[in-house]
Amino acid sequence: MAAFISSQKTDYGVPHALTCRALGVSQVWYYKWRDRAPTARQQRRADLDAVIEAKFTASGGTYGSPRITRDLHEQDGGSRRTPSPGAWPSLA
């Protein structure tokens, strides 16, 4: 929900206070969410996204998801989870 509140300001210029009021959430909750440190999962995802982007860029944009996924599994001995499909469209 907090991501939605942030997107309203970015996409449509709607103030956070107005969006919070319309959704029935406190502004304190929203700002607490916005200013928090990334969770362990978010940090792992950001790290993985950086590795994927680096491999994609290093390949000159020719490696697709199957090749990068295979490379990641070989690099970690198969311990890394497969990158989610959501990571791929942002690279194209």
HTML snippet that shows the backbone in 3Dmol.js (N, CA, C, O; Angstrom):
<script src="https://3Dmol.org/build/3Dmol-min.js"></script>
<div id="view" style="width:600px;height:400px;position:relative"></div>
<script>
const pdb = `
ATOM      1  N   MET A   1       0.819  -1.176   0.000  1.00  0.00           N
ATOM      2  CA  MET A   1       0.000   0.000   0.000  1.00  0.00           C
ATOM      3  C   MET A   1       0.876   1.258   0.000  1.00  0.00           C
ATOM      4  O   MET A   1       0.558   2.246  -0.662  1.00  0.00           O
ATOM      5  N   ALA A   2       1.975   1.209   0.745  1.00  0.00           N
ATOM      6  CA  ALA A   2       2.844   2.384   0.813  1.00  0.00           C
ATOM      7  C   ALA A   2       3.465   2.693  -0.544  1.00  0.00           C
ATOM      8  O   ALA A   2       3.642   3.859  -0.897  1.00  0.00           O
ATOM      9  N   ALA A   3       3.795   1.653  -1.303  1.00  0.00           N
ATOM     10  CA  ALA A   3       4.336   1.876  -2.645  1.00  0.00           C
ATOM     11  C   ALA A   3       3.300   2.580  -3.518  1.00  0.00           C
ATOM     12  O   ALA A   3       3.646   3.436  -4.332  1.00  0.00           O
ATOM     13  N   PHE A   4       2.032   2.218  -3.345  1.00  0.00           N
ATOM     14  CA  PHE A   4       0.955   2.874  -4.089  1.00  0.00           C
ATOM     15  C   PHE A   4       0.876   4.350  -3.713  1.00  0.00           C
ATOM     16  O   PHE A   4       0.722   5.209  -4.581  1.00  0.00           O
ATOM     17  N   ILE A   5       0.981   4.641  -2.420  1.00  0.00           N
ATOM     18  CA  ILE A   5       0.934   6.034  -1.969  1.00  0.00           C
ATOM     19  C   ILE A   5       2.073   6.827  -2.601  1.00  0.00           C
ATOM     20  O   ILE A   5       1.868   7.945  -3.074  1.00  0.00           O
ATOM     21  N   SER A   6       3.258   6.256  -2.607  1.00  0.00           N
ATOM     22  CA  SER A   6       4.409   6.929  -3.220  1.00  0.00           C
ATOM     23  C   SER A   6       4.196   7.147  -4.709  1.00  0.00           C
ATOM     24  O   SER A   6       4.545   8.197  -5.248  1.00  0.00           O
ATOM     25  N   SER A   7       3.619   6.148  -5.373  1.00  0.00           N
ATOM     26  CA  SER A   7       3.421   6.260  -6.823  1.00  0.00           C
ATOM     27  C   SER A   7       2.426   7.357  -7.173  1.00  0.00           C
ATOM     28  O   SER A   7       2.540   7.973  -8.232  1.00  0.00           O
ATOM     29  N   GLN A   8       1.460   7.611  -6.311  1.00  0.00           N
ATOM     30  CA  GLN A   8       0.481   8.657  -6.599  1.00  0.00           C
ATOM     31  C   GLN A   8       1.143  10.034  -6.641  1.00  0.00           C
ATOM     32  O   GLN A   8       0.794  10.879  -7.464  1.00  0.00           O
ATOM     33  N   LYS A   9       2.099  10.243  -5.745  1.00  0.00           N
ATOM     34  CA  LYS A   9       2.827  11.520  -5.742  1.00  0.00           C
ATOM     35  C   LYS A   9       3.700  11.625  -6.991  1.00  0.00           C
ATOM     36  O   LYS A   9       3.738  12.667  -7.646  1.00  0.00           O
ATOM     37  N   THR A  10       4.396  10.540  -7.314  1.00  0.00           N
ATOM     38  CA  THR A  10       5.302  10.541  -8.451  1.00  0.00           C
ATOM     39  C   THR A  10       4.551  10.650  -9.778  1.00  0.00           C
ATOM     40  O   THR A  10       4.903  11.462 -10.634  1.00  0.00           O
ATOM     41  N   ASP A  11       3.521   9.831  -9.941  1.00  0.00           N
ATOM     42  CA  ASP A  11       2.823   9.739 -11.227  1.00  0.00           C
ATOM     43  C   ASP A  11       1.798  10.847 -11.460  1.00  0.00           C
ATOM     44  O   ASP A  11       1.625  11.308 -12.588  1.00  0.00           O
ATOM     45  N   TYR A  12       1.117  11.275 -10.388  1.00  0.00           N
ATOM     46  CA  TYR A  12      -0.003  12.192 -10.580  1.00  0.00           C
ATOM     47  C   TYR A  12       0.103  13.485  -9.765  1.00  0.00           C
ATOM     48  O   TYR A  12      -0.752  14.362  -9.890  1.00  0.00           O
ATOM     49  N   GLY A  13       1.131  13.610  -8.941  1.00  0.00           N
ATOM     50  CA  GLY A  13       1.292  14.817  -8.142  1.00  0.00           C
ATOM     51  C   GLY A  13       0.328  14.913  -6.972  1.00  0.00           C
ATOM     52  O   GLY A  13       0.132  15.996  -6.421  1.00  0.00           O
ATOM     53  N   VAL A  14      -0.284  13.783  -6.581  1.00  0.00           N
ATOM     54  CA  VAL A  14      -1.226  13.787  -5.458  1.00  0.00           C
ATOM     55  C   VAL A  14      -0.417  13.768  -4.158  1.00  0.00           C
ATOM     56  O   VAL A  14       0.424  12.887  -3.977  1.00  0.00           O
ATOM     57  N   PRO A  15      -0.650  14.705  -3.264  1.00  0.00           N
ATOM     58  CA  PRO A  15       0.115  14.757  -2.012  1.00  0.00           C
ATOM     59  C   PRO A  15      -0.064  13.477  -1.180  1.00  0.00           C
ATOM     60  O   PRO A  15      -1.122  12.849  -1.197  1.00  0.00           O
ATOM     61  N   HIS A  16       0.988  13.117  -0.462  1.00  0.00           N
ATOM     62  CA  HIS A  16       0.928  11.910   0.366  1.00  0.00           C
ATOM     63  C   HIS A  16      -0.189  12.004   1.399  1.00  0.00           C
ATOM     64  O   HIS A  16      -0.879  11.021   1.668  1.00  0.00           O
ATOM     65  N   ALA A  17      -0.361  13.180   1.971  1.00  0.00           N
ATOM     66  CA  ALA A  17      -1.380  13.358   3.017  1.00  0.00           C
ATOM     67  C   ALA A  17      -2.765  13.039   2.477  1.00  0.00           C
ATOM     68  O   ALA A  17      -3.559  12.376   3.145  1.00  0.00           O
ATOM     69  N   LEU A  18      -3.053  13.505   1.280  1.00  0.00           N
ATOM     70  CA  LEU A  18      -4.367  13.263   0.686  1.00  0.00           C
ATOM     71  C   LEU A  18      -4.577  11.782   0.395  1.00  0.00           C
ATOM     72  O   LEU A  18      -5.650  11.242   0.663  1.00  0.00           O
ATOM     73  N   THR A  19      -3.563  11.128  -0.150  1.00  0.00           N
ATOM     74  CA  THR A  19      -3.668   9.701  -0.459  1.00  0.00           C
ATOM     75  C   THR A  19      -3.821   8.891   0.821  1.00  0.00           C
ATOM     76  O   THR A  19      -4.637   7.971   0.875  1.00  0.00           O
ATOM     77  N   CYS A  20      -3.051   9.217   1.845  1.00  0.00           N
ATOM     78  CA  CYS A  20      -3.173   8.511   3.125  1.00  0.00           C
ATOM     79  C   CYS A  20      -4.579   8.665   3.696  1.00  0.00           C
ATOM     80  O   CYS A  20      -5.178   7.695   4.160  1.00  0.00           O
ATOM     81  N   ARG A  21      -5.097   9.881   3.660  1.00  0.00           N
ATOM     82  CA  ARG A  21      -6.440  10.136   4.186  1.00  0.00           C
ATOM     83  C   ARG A  21      -7.480   9.348   3.399  1.00  0.00           C
ATOM     84  O   ARG A  21      -8.390   8.768   3.990  1.00  0.00           O
ATOM     85  N   ALA A  22      -7.360   9.319   2.081  1.00  0.00           N
ATOM     86  CA  ALA A  22      -8.330   8.600   1.249  1.00  0.00           C
ATOM     87  C   ALA A  22      -8.288   7.091   1.506  1.00  0.00           C
ATOM     88  O   ALA A  22      -9.311   6.412   1.420  1.00  0.00           O
ATOM     89  N   LEU A  23      -7.093   6.574   1.824  1.00  0.00           N
ATOM     90  CA  LEU A  23      -6.951   5.140   2.071  1.00  0.00           C
ATOM     91  C   LEU A  23      -7.160   4.759   3.531  1.00  0.00           C
ATOM     92  O   LEU A  23      -7.208   3.577   3.870  1.00  0.00           O
ATOM     93  N   GLY A  24      -7.283   5.766   4.394  1.00  0.00           N
ATOM     94  CA  GLY A  24      -7.521   5.504   5.806  1.00  0.00           C
ATOM     95  C   GLY A  24      -6.298   5.020   6.563  1.00  0.00           C
ATOM     96  O   GLY A  24      -6.420   4.260   7.523  1.00  0.00           O
ATOM     97  N   VAL A  25      -5.110   5.459   6.134  1.00  0.00           N
ATOM     98  CA  VAL A  25      -3.886   5.109   6.854  1.00  0.00           C
ATOM     99  C   VAL A  25      -3.240   6.384   7.371  1.00  0.00           C
ATOM    100  O   VAL A  25      -3.426   7.464   6.809  1.00  0.00           O
ATOM    101  N   SER A  26      -2.483   6.246   8.443  1.00  0.00           N
ATOM    102  CA  SER A  26      -1.864   7.435   9.021  1.00  0.00           C
ATOM    103  C   SER A  26      -0.617   7.827   8.225  1.00  0.00           C
ATOM    104  O   SER A  26       0.071   6.982   7.652  1.00  0.00           O
ATOM    105  N   GLN A  27      -0.350   9.123   8.208  1.00  0.00           N
ATOM    106  CA  GLN A  27       0.861   9.602   7.557  1.00  0.00           C
ATOM    107  C   GLN A  27       2.091   9.104   8.295  1.00  0.00           C
ATOM    108  O   GLN A  27       3.127   8.860   7.677  1.00  0.00           O
ATOM    109  N   VAL A  28       1.992   8.950   9.606  1.00  0.00           N
ATOM    110  CA  VAL A  28       3.120   8.445  10.404  1.00  0.00           C
ATOM    111  C   VAL A  28       3.510   7.055   9.906  1.00  0.00           C
ATOM    112  O   VAL A  28       4.693   6.762   9.733  1.00  0.00           O
ATOM    113  N   TRP A  29       2.514   6.204   9.675  1.00  0.00           N
ATOM    114  CA  TRP A  29       2.790   4.851   9.174  1.00  0.00           C
ATOM    115  C   TRP A  29       3.493   4.925   7.824  1.00  0.00           C
ATOM    116  O   TRP A  29       4.483   4.231   7.594  1.00  0.00           O
ATOM    117  N   TYR A  30       2.980   5.766   6.936  1.00  0.00           N
ATOM    118  CA  TYR A  30       3.578   5.883   5.604  1.00  0.00           C
ATOM    119  C   TYR A  30       5.035   6.332   5.696  1.00  0.00           C
ATOM    120  O   TYR A  30       5.904   5.722   5.073  1.00  0.00           O
ATOM    121  N   TYR A  31       5.318   7.387   6.462  1.00  0.00           N
ATOM    122  CA  TYR A  31       6.692   7.892   6.552  1.00  0.00           C
ATOM    123  C   TYR A  31       7.606   6.897   7.247  1.00  0.00           C
ATOM    124  O   TYR A  31       8.785   6.800   6.909  1.00  0.00           O
ATOM    125  N   LYS A  32       7.078   6.155   8.214  1.00  0.00           N
ATOM    126  CA  LYS A  32       7.873   5.111   8.859  1.00  0.00           C
ATOM    127  C   LYS A  32       8.256   4.044   7.834  1.00  0.00           C
ATOM    128  O   LYS A  32       9.392   3.569   7.818  1.00  0.00           O
ATOM    129  N   TRP A  33       7.302   3.672   6.981  1.00  0.00           N
ATOM    130  CA  TRP A  33       7.583   2.677   5.933  1.00  0.00           C
ATOM    131  C   TRP A  33       8.607   3.239   4.952  1.00  0.00           C
ATOM    132  O   TRP A  33       9.566   2.553   4.598  1.00  0.00           O
ATOM    133  N   ARG A  34       8.412   4.472   4.515  1.00  0.00           N
ATOM    134  CA  ARG A  34       9.268   5.073   3.492  1.00  0.00           C
ATOM    135  C   ARG A  34      10.719   5.206   3.957  1.00  0.00           C
ATOM    136  O   ARG A  34      11.647   5.008   3.172  1.00  0.00           O
ATOM    137  N   ASP A  35      10.907   5.537   5.211  1.00  0.00           N
ATOM    138  CA  ASP A  35      12.248   5.820   5.720  1.00  0.00           C
ATOM    139  C   ASP A  35      12.944   4.611   6.333  1.00  0.00           C
ATOM    140  O   ASP A  35      14.054   4.741   6.849  1.00  0.00           O
ATOM    141  N   ARG A  36      12.322   3.446   6.288  1.00  0.00           N
ATOM    142  CA  ARG A  36      12.919   2.268   6.909  1.00  0.00           C
ATOM    143  C   ARG A  36      14.081   1.738   6.066  1.00  0.00           C
ATOM    144  O   ARG A  36      14.204   2.042   4.879  1.00  0.00           O
ATOM    145  N   ALA A  37      14.917   0.947   6.709  1.00  0.00           N
ATOM    146  CA  ALA A  37      16.026   0.294   5.992  1.00  0.00           C
ATOM    147  C   ALA A  37      15.444  -0.853   5.161  1.00  0.00           C
ATOM    148  O   ALA A  37      14.407  -1.408   5.524  1.00  0.00           O
ATOM    149  N   PRO A  38      16.090  -1.212   4.061  1.00  0.00           N
ATOM    150  CA  PRO A  38      15.578  -2.326   3.261  1.00  0.00           C
ATOM    151  C   PRO A  38      15.597  -3.626   4.065  1.00  0.00           C
ATOM    152  O   PRO A  38      16.490  -3.850   4.883  1.00  0.00           O
ATOM    153  N   THR A  39      14.608  -4.472   3.821  1.00  0.00           N
ATOM    154  CA  THR A  39      14.576  -5.772   4.482  1.00  0.00           C
ATOM    155  C   THR A  39      15.663  -6.651   3.884  1.00  0.00           C
ATOM    156  O   THR A  39      16.226  -6.328   2.839  1.00  0.00           O
ATOM    157  N   ALA A  40      15.955  -7.758   4.546  1.00  0.00           N
ATOM    158  CA  ALA A  40      16.970  -8.687   4.037  1.00  0.00           C
ATOM    159  C   ALA A  40      16.579  -9.187   2.648  1.00  0.00           C
ATOM    160  O   ALA A  40      17.433  -9.322   1.772  1.00  0.00           O
ATOM    161  N   ARG A  41      15.299  -9.460   2.448  1.00  0.00           N
ATOM    162  CA  ARG A  41      14.827  -9.936   1.147  1.00  0.00           C
ATOM    163  C   ARG A  41      15.018  -8.862   0.074  1.00  0.00           C
ATOM    164  O   ARG A  41      15.476  -9.160  -1.028  1.00  0.00           O
ATOM    165  N   GLN A  42      14.672  -7.630   0.390  1.00  0.00           N
ATOM    166  CA  GLN A  42      14.840  -6.550  -0.578  1.00  0.00           C
ATOM    167  C   GLN A  42      16.309  -6.349  -0.915  1.00  0.00           C
ATOM    168  O   GLN A  42      16.647  -6.071  -2.066  1.00  0.00           O
ATOM    169  N   GLN A  43      17.181  -6.484   0.070  1.00  0.00           N
ATOM    170  CA  GLN A  43      18.611  -6.325  -0.173  1.00  0.00           C
ATOM    171  C   GLN A  43      19.139  -7.447  -1.059  1.00  0.00           C
ATOM    172  O   GLN A  43      19.911  -7.196  -1.985  1.00  0.00           O
ATOM    173  N   ARG A  44      18.720  -8.704  -0.775  1.00  0.00           N
ATOM    174  CA  ARG A  44      19.147  -9.827  -1.621  1.00  0.00           C
ATOM    175  C   ARG A  44      18.661  -9.629  -3.052  1.00  0.00           C
ATOM    176  O   ARG A  44      19.389  -9.919  -4.001  1.00  0.00           O
ATOM    177  N   ARG A  45      17.433  -9.134  -3.212  1.00  0.00           N
ATOM    178  CA  ARG A  45      16.873  -8.907  -4.539  1.00  0.00           C
ATOM    179  C   ARG A  45      17.650  -7.819  -5.276  1.00  0.00           C
ATOM    180  O   ARG A  45      17.929  -7.948  -6.468  1.00  0.00           O
ATOM    181  N   ALA A  46      17.996  -6.748  -4.564  1.00  0.00           N
ATOM    182  CA  ALA A  46      18.764  -5.666  -5.181  1.00  0.00           C
ATOM    183  C   ALA A  46      20.145  -6.163  -5.598  1.00  0.00           C
ATOM    184  O   ALA A  46      20.641  -5.813  -6.669  1.00  0.00           O
ATOM    185  N   ASP A  47      20.763  -6.982  -4.744  1.00  0.00           N
ATOM    186  CA  ASP A  47      22.078  -7.545  -5.083  1.00  0.00           C
ATOM    187  C   ASP A  47      21.983  -8.442  -6.310  1.00  0.00           C
ATOM    188  O   ASP A  47      22.827  -8.371  -7.203  1.00  0.00           O
ATOM    189  N   LEU A  48      20.952  -9.289  -6.354  1.00  0.00           N
ATOM    190  CA  LEU A  48      20.761 -10.185  -7.487  1.00  0.00           C
ATOM    191  C   LEU A  48      20.481  -9.394  -8.765  1.00  0.00           C
ATOM    192  O   LEU A  48      21.007  -9.717  -9.829  1.00  0.00           O
ATOM    193  N   ASP A  49      19.654  -8.361  -8.654  1.00  0.00           N
ATOM    194  CA  ASP A  49      19.364  -7.520  -9.825  1.00  0.00           C
ATOM    195  C   ASP A  49      20.637  -6.879 -10.371  1.00  0.00           C
ATOM    196  O   ASP A  49      20.808  -6.768 -11.585  1.00  0.00           O
ATOM    197  N   ALA A  50      21.531  -6.459  -9.475  1.00  0.00           N
ATOM    198  CA  ALA A  50      22.797  -5.843  -9.910  1.00  0.00           C
ATOM    199  C   ALA A  50      23.662  -6.861 -10.643  1.00  0.00           C
ATOM    200  O   ALA A  50      24.283  -6.532 -11.654  1.00  0.00           O
ATOM    201  N   VAL A  51      23.709  -8.099 -10.142  1.00  0.00           N
ATOM    202  CA  VAL A  51      24.490  -9.152 -10.802  1.00  0.00           C
ATOM    203  C   VAL A  51      23.893  -9.465 -12.179  1.00  0.00           C
ATOM    204  O   VAL A  51      24.626  -9.607 -13.158  1.00  0.00           O
ATOM    205  N   ILE A  52      22.575  -9.571 -12.250  1.00  0.00           N
ATOM    206  CA  ILE A  52      21.903  -9.859 -13.523  1.00  0.00           C
ATOM    207  C   ILE A  52      22.185  -8.751 -14.532  1.00  0.00           C
ATOM    208  O   ILE A  52      22.523  -9.025 -15.684  1.00  0.00           O
ATOM    209  N   GLU A  53      22.047  -7.510 -14.099  1.00  0.00           N
ATOM    210  CA  GLU A  53      22.291  -6.384 -15.012  1.00  0.00           C
ATOM    211  C   GLU A  53      23.740  -6.371 -15.492  1.00  0.00           C
ATOM    212  O   GLU A  53      24.004  -6.107 -16.665  1.00  0.00           O
ATOM    213  N   ALA A  54      24.677  -6.653 -14.592  1.00  0.00           N
ATOM    214  CA  ALA A  54      26.088  -6.673 -14.970  1.00  0.00           C
ATOM    215  C   ALA A  54      26.363  -7.764 -16.005  1.00  0.00           C
ATOM    216  O   ALA A  54      27.085  -7.528 -16.974  1.00  0.00           O
ATOM    217  N   LYS A  55      25.795  -8.951 -15.810  1.00  0.00           N
ATOM    218  CA  LYS A  55      25.984 -10.045 -16.772  1.00  0.00           C
ATOM    219  C   LYS A  55      25.343  -9.700 -18.118  1.00  0.00           C
ATOM    220  O   LYS A  55      25.915  -9.976 -19.173  1.00  0.00           O
ATOM    221  N   PHE A  56      24.169  -9.103 -18.076  1.00  0.00           N
ATOM    222  CA  PHE A  56      23.472  -8.728 -19.304  1.00  0.00           C
ATOM    223  C   PHE A  56      24.274  -7.675 -20.072  1.00  0.00           C
ATOM    224  O   PHE A  56      24.437  -7.772 -21.288  1.00  0.00           O
ATOM    225  N   THR A  57      24.770  -6.678 -19.354  1.00  0.00           N
ATOM    226  CA  THR A  57      25.547  -5.608 -19.978  1.00  0.00           C
ATOM    227  C   THR A  57      26.870  -6.138 -20.523  1.00  0.00           C
ATOM    228  O   THR A  57      27.290  -5.774 -21.621  1.00  0.00           O
ATOM    229  N   ALA A  58      27.524  -7.004 -19.742  1.00  0.00           N
ATOM    230  CA  ALA A  58      28.805  -7.564 -20.174  1.00  0.00           C
ATOM    231  C   ALA A  58      28.649  -8.413 -21.432  1.00  0.00           C
ATOM    232  O   ALA A  58      29.593  -8.551 -22.209  1.00  0.00           O
ATOM    233  N   SER A  59      27.472  -8.977 -21.631  1.00  0.00           N
ATOM    234  CA  SER A  59      27.244  -9.800 -22.823  1.00  0.00           C
ATOM    235  C   SER A  59      26.867  -8.953 -24.035  1.00  0.00           C
ATOM    236  O   SER A  59      26.623  -9.489 -25.116  1.00  0.00           O
ATOM    237  N   GLY A  60      26.820  -7.647 -23.861  1.00  0.00           N
ATOM    238  CA  GLY A  60      26.407  -6.778 -24.959  1.00  0.00           C
ATOM    239  C   GLY A  60      24.915  -6.866 -25.222  1.00  0.00           C
ATOM    240  O   GLY A  60      24.441  -6.556 -26.315  1.00  0.00           O
ATOM    241  N   GLY A  61      24.181  -7.296 -24.200  1.00  0.00           N
ATOM    242  CA  GLY A  61      22.729  -7.411 -24.336  1.00  0.00           C
ATOM    243  C   GLY A  61      22.278  -8.663 -25.061  1.00  0.00           C
ATOM    244  O   GLY A  61      21.118  -8.762 -25.460  1.00  0.00           O
ATOM    245  N   THR A  62      23.181  -9.627 -25.239  1.00  0.00           N
ATOM    246  CA  THR A  62      22.814 -10.825 -25.993  1.00  0.00           C
ATOM    247  C   THR A  62      22.379 -11.991 -25.107  1.00  0.00           C
ATOM    248  O   THR A  62      21.685 -12.891 -25.580  1.00  0.00           O
ATOM    249  N   TYR A  63      22.773 -11.993 -23.828  1.00  0.00           N
ATOM    250  CA  TYR A  63      22.378 -13.098 -22.950  1.00  0.00           C
ATOM    251  C   TYR A  63      20.944 -12.890 -22.483  1.00  0.00           C
ATOM    252  O   TYR A  63      20.576 -11.808 -22.027  1.00  0.00           O
ATOM    253  N   GLY A  64      20.156 -13.923 -22.600  1.00  0.00           N
ATOM    254  CA  GLY A  64      18.781 -13.887 -22.109  1.00  0.00           C
ATOM    255  C   GLY A  64      18.678 -14.544 -20.751  1.00  0.00           C
ATOM    256  O   GLY A  64      19.682 -14.932 -20.154  1.00  0.00           O
ATOM    257  N   SER A  65      17.446 -14.666 -20.268  1.00  0.00           N
ATOM    258  CA  SER A  65      17.241 -15.216 -18.932  1.00  0.00           C
ATOM    259  C   SER A  65      17.733 -16.651 -18.785  1.00  0.00           C
ATOM    260  O   SER A  65      18.294 -16.976 -17.739  1.00  0.00           O
ATOM    261  N   PRO A  66      17.554 -17.545 -19.788  1.00  0.00           N
ATOM    262  CA  PRO A  66      18.060 -18.908 -19.588  1.00  0.00           C
ATOM    263  C   PRO A  66      19.577 -18.953 -19.404  1.00  0.00           C
ATOM    264  O   PRO A  66      20.076 -19.698 -18.560  1.00  0.00           O
ATOM    265  N   ARG A  67      20.302 -18.173 -20.178  1.00  0.00           N
ATOM    266  CA  ARG A  67      21.757 -18.186 -20.095  1.00  0.00           C
ATOM    267  C   ARG A  67      22.245 -17.578 -18.787  1.00  0.00           C
ATOM    268  O   ARG A  67      23.140 -18.132 -18.148  1.00  0.00           O
ATOM    269  N   ILE A  68      21.678 -16.462 -18.385  1.00  0.00           N
ATOM    270  CA  ILE A  68      22.101 -15.817 -17.145  1.00  0.00           C
ATOM    271  C   ILE A  68      21.732 -16.693 -15.948  1.00  0.00           C
ATOM    272  O   ILE A  68      22.520 -16.818 -15.011  1.00  0.00           O
ATOM    273  N   THR A  69      20.554 -17.295 -15.967  1.00  0.00           N
ATOM    274  CA  THR A  69      20.146 -18.192 -14.884  1.00  0.00           C
ATOM    275  C   THR A  69      21.112 -19.360 -14.769  1.00  0.00           C
ATOM    276  O   THR A  69      21.534 -19.714 -13.668  1.00  0.00           O
ATOM    277  N   ARG A  70      21.465 -19.962 -15.905  1.00  0.00           N
ATOM    278  CA  ARG A  70      22.415 -21.079 -15.897  1.00  0.00           C
ATOM    279  C   ARG A  70      23.766 -20.627 -15.349  1.00  0.00           C
ATOM    280  O   ARG A  70      24.374 -21.328 -14.539  1.00  0.00           O
ATOM    281  N   ASP A  71      24.235 -19.463 -15.784  1.00  0.00           N
ATOM    282  CA  ASP A  71      25.514 -18.938 -15.291  1.00  0.00           C
ATOM    283  C   ASP A  71      25.480 -18.713 -13.777  1.00  0.00           C
ATOM    284  O   ASP A  71      26.450 -19.012 -13.080  1.00  0.00           O
ATOM    285  N   LEU A  72      24.374 -18.191 -13.277  1.00  0.00           N
ATOM    286  CA  LEU A  72      24.258 -17.953 -11.840  1.00  0.00           C
ATOM    287  C   LEU A  72      24.273 -19.264 -11.064  1.00  0.00           C
ATOM    288  O   LEU A  72      24.903 -19.358 -10.010  1.00  0.00           O
ATOM    289  N   HIS A  73      23.578 -20.276 -11.583  1.00  0.00           N
ATOM    290  CA  HIS A  73      23.571 -21.579 -10.918  1.00  0.00           C
ATOM    291  C   HIS A  73      24.960 -22.204 -10.933  1.00  0.00           C
ATOM    292  O   HIS A  73      25.387 -22.790  -9.938  1.00  0.00           O
ATOM    293  N   GLU A  74      25.657 -22.086 -12.035  1.00  0.00           N
ATOM    294  CA  GLU A  74      27.011 -22.649 -12.118  1.00  0.00           C
ATOM    295  C   GLU A  74      27.961 -21.900 -11.181  1.00  0.00           C
ATOM    296  O   GLU A  74      28.823 -22.510 -10.549  1.00  0.00           O
ATOM    297  N   GLN A  75      27.803 -20.607 -11.095  1.00  0.00           N
ATOM    298  CA  GLN A  75      28.662 -19.779 -10.251  1.00  0.00           C
ATOM    299  C   GLN A  75      28.493 -20.145  -8.772  1.00  0.00           C
ATOM    300  O   GLN A  75      29.472 -20.162  -8.025  1.00  0.00           O
ATOM    301  N   ASP A  76      27.271 -20.434  -8.351  1.00  0.00           N
ATOM    302  CA  ASP A  76      26.994 -20.714  -6.939  1.00  0.00           C
ATOM    303  C   ASP A  76      26.865 -22.197  -6.641  1.00  0.00           C
ATOM    304  O   ASP A  76      26.569 -22.568  -5.505  1.00  0.00           O
ATOM    305  N   GLY A  77      27.073 -23.033  -7.603  1.00  0.00           N
ATOM    306  CA  GLY A  77      26.880 -24.457  -7.373  1.00  0.00           C
ATOM    307  C   GLY A  77      25.416 -24.813  -7.203  1.00  0.00           C
ATOM    308  O   GLY A  77      25.085 -25.816  -6.571  1.00  0.00           O
ATOM    309  N   GLY A  78      24.539 -23.995  -7.765  1.00  0.00           N
ATOM    310  CA  GLY A  78      23.108 -24.268  -7.710  1.00  0.00           C
ATOM    311  C   GLY A  78      22.419 -23.787  -6.452  1.00  0.00           C
ATOM    312  O   GLY A  78      21.237 -24.072  -6.255  1.00  0.00           O
ATOM    313  N   SER A  79      23.131 -23.056  -5.584  1.00  0.00           N
ATOM    314  CA  SER A  79      22.519 -22.635  -4.325  1.00  0.00           C
ATOM    315  C   SER A  79      21.651 -21.384  -4.473  1.00  0.00           C
ATOM    316  O   SER A  79      20.783 -21.135  -3.636  1.00  0.00           O
ATOM    317  N   ARG A  80      21.871 -20.614  -5.506  1.00  0.00           N
ATOM    318  CA  ARG A  80      21.104 -19.375  -5.685  1.00  0.00           C
ATOM    319  C   ARG A  80      19.743 -19.700  -6.290  1.00  0.00           C
ATOM    320  O   ARG A  80      19.610 -20.558  -7.163  1.00  0.00           O
ATOM    321  N   ARG A  81      18.744 -18.985  -5.794  1.00  0.00           N
ATOM    322  CA  ARG A  81      17.406 -19.159  -6.353  1.00  0.00           C
ATOM    323  C   ARG A  81      17.371 -18.577  -7.760  1.00  0.00           C
ATOM    324  O   ARG A  81      18.095 -17.632  -8.070  1.00  0.00           O
ATOM    325  N   THR A  82      16.539 -19.141  -8.589  1.00  0.00           N
ATOM    326  CA  THR A  82      16.386 -18.664  -9.949  1.00  0.00           C
ATOM    327  C   THR A  82      15.841 -17.237  -9.939  1.00  0.00           C
ATOM    328  O   THR A  82      14.888 -16.963  -9.209  1.00  0.00           O
ATOM    329  N   PRO A  83      16.407 -16.326 -10.715  1.00  0.00           N
ATOM    330  CA  PRO A  83      15.890 -14.970 -10.766  1.00  0.00           C
ATOM    331  C   PRO A  83      14.435 -14.962 -11.224  1.00  0.00           C
ATOM    332  O   PRO A  83      14.043 -15.723 -12.109  1.00  0.00           O
ATOM    333  N   SER A  84      13.654 -14.101 -10.616  1.00  0.00           N
ATOM    334  CA  SER A  84      12.249 -14.038 -11.004  1.00  0.00           C
ATOM    335  C   SER A  84      12.126 -13.389 -12.374  1.00  0.00           C
ATOM    336  O   SER A  84      12.962 -12.564 -12.744  1.00  0.00           O
ATOM    337  N   PRO A  85      11.099 -13.748 -13.128  1.00  0.00           N
ATOM    338  CA  PRO A  85      10.911 -13.154 -14.461  1.00  0.00           C
ATOM    339  C   PRO A  85      10.778 -11.645 -14.418  1.00  0.00           C
ATOM    340  O   PRO A  85      11.034 -10.985 -15.425  1.00  0.00           O
ATOM    341  N   GLY A  86      10.385 -11.070 -13.280  1.00  0.00           N
ATOM    342  CA  GLY A  86      10.241  -9.636 -13.177  1.00  0.00           C
ATOM    343  C   GLY A  86      11.540  -8.867 -13.351  1.00  0.00           C
ATOM    344  O   GLY A  86      11.516  -7.666 -13.620  1.00  0.00           O
ATOM    345  N   ALA A  87      12.669  -9.538 -13.201  1.00  0.00           N
ATOM    346  CA  ALA A  87      13.956  -8.854 -13.324  1.00  0.00           C
ATOM    347  C   ALA A  87      14.350  -8.656 -14.779  1.00  0.00           C
ATOM    348  O   ALA A  87      15.167  -7.783 -15.072  1.00  0.00           O
ATOM    349  N   TRP A  88      13.814  -9.414 -15.672  1.00  0.00           N
ATOM    350  CA  TRP A  88      14.287  -9.380 -17.065  1.00  0.00           C
ATOM    351  C   TRP A  88      13.778  -8.209 -17.899  1.00  0.00           C
ATOM    352  O   TRP A  88      14.584  -7.604 -18.606  1.00  0.00           O
ATOM    353  N   PRO A  89      12.513  -7.854 -17.865  1.00  0.00           N
ATOM    354  CA  PRO A  89      12.059  -6.788 -18.776  1.00  0.00           C
ATOM    355  C   PRO A  89      12.764  -5.461 -18.558  1.00  0.00           C
ATOM    356  O   PRO A  89      12.902  -4.687 -19.505  1.00  0.00           O
ATOM    357  N   SER A  90      13.217  -5.171 -17.341  1.00  0.00           N
ATOM    358  CA  SER A  90      13.857  -3.881 -17.078  1.00  0.00           C
ATOM    359  C   SER A  90      15.224  -3.768 -17.767  1.00  0.00           C
ATOM    360  O   SER A  90      15.775  -2.671 -17.867  1.00  0.00           O
ATOM    361  N   LEU A  91      15.764  -4.872 -18.234  1.00  0.00           N
ATOM    362  CA  LEU A  91      17.084  -4.848 -18.858  1.00  0.00           C
ATOM    363  C   LEU A  91      17.015  -4.595 -20.365  1.00  0.00           C
ATOM    364  O   LEU A  91      17.998  -4.160 -20.964  1.00  0.00           O
ATOM    365  N   ALA A  92      15.902  -4.855 -20.959  1.00  0.00           N
ATOM    366  CA  ALA A  92      15.790  -4.754 -22.409  1.00  0.00           C
ATOM    367  C   ALA A  92      15.735  -3.328 -22.883  1.00  0.00           C
ATOM    368  O   ALA A  92      15.639  -3.080 -24.085  1.00  0.00           O
TER     369      ALA A  92
END
`;
const viewer = $3Dmol.createViewer("view");
viewer.addModel(pdb, "pdb");
viewer.setStyle({}, {cartoon: {color: "spectrum"}});
viewer.zoomTo();
viewer.render();
</script>
